[in-house]
Amino acid sequence: MQAIHVKGSPNLYLGYEGVLDQISSLLDEHQFYHPTVIHGNASWKAANPYFELTQPATYINYQGDCTHEEVDRIARVTNDIETDVIIGVGGGKILDIAKATGAKVNLPVILIPTLASNCAAWTPLSVFYDTKGNFKEYIVFPQSTYMVLLDPRIIVDSPVAYLRAGIGDTIAKWYEADVLTRKLTPKPLAVDIALHAARLCRDVLLENGDNAIEAILAHKITPELVRVTETIIMAGGMVGGYGDHYGRISGAHSIHNALTLIHETHQHLHGDKVAFGVLTQLALEERLDEISFLLPYYKKLKLPTSLAELGIVSNQEEAIKTIAQGATKPGESIHLMGVSDPATVEAAIRTVEKLNR
């Protein structure tokens, strides 16, 4: 059994309506006096009405995906100025850039998610892409994020597609952790905690996901919206935080990574591709009953259940071969579930396609 490195949570989490009104006093309380704020155009538009600093700050607009080139660019800027904390304001890409920049320049990081699309605000890692948008690698950092501030006033005004993608990405937590730990005996307590969080991810989202989407469509902060948002960010992050390599990724994310090799999927969000990866992983496990259980829920929330719904309409056979090859390349997490043959992945994708007819 491999050693488990537990990084269960940020140093401090605050999640309530109005928390951003306290940001300057929180910076003073934690002795941060020269923040550098990394943001995007849309994320800044969402957060700016609630974001007012009394401290002198440097603001940096991010450019594109979380790439090593982008992190290096921002790190060079921070090295040339007086700063003592990195603040990331935005969705997963920006938060990943902020974490990676903090690790590179050895500064604490505060994250303010503007979307509930993944657990990037909680988990101590960044997912890197190349300059063409293809998945490259993910890096786990030596320490957790210093502070996470979640204000539902921002989330309720976010595009519904991102919450839907967050639900798809977080449902995968249970299925991927389950397949990684099923034969692990005895299970360390940290893994049990991770599995409890993973099960909570699936159960809460199945129960409250549609109500949370309705709340965003109505621009109304509801208990269901807050619960789903915290499930995606907090419980989702705890799975890997406590489970480490036993609670991170396996088959579903390998399918996601391979899907990024198909240009037509670039317009679709990370969680949408992961959601399709869950179905493919279940087909690899020959758990067709579980696919049948999930399909009505997927269709209700408009999560993708077929290649066509991910934009792959023509040359599907060629795409299936590309996905299968990409998902099983050396280093991919699908190998952790004992799958290495591209032909097996091809067959699983075709099984999912048939179940949708």
Summary of the structure (lengths in Angstrom):
residues: 357
radius of gyration: 19.7
end to end distance: 42.2
largest distance: 59.3
contacts: 1291
relative contact order: 0.11
helix: 57%
strand: 11%
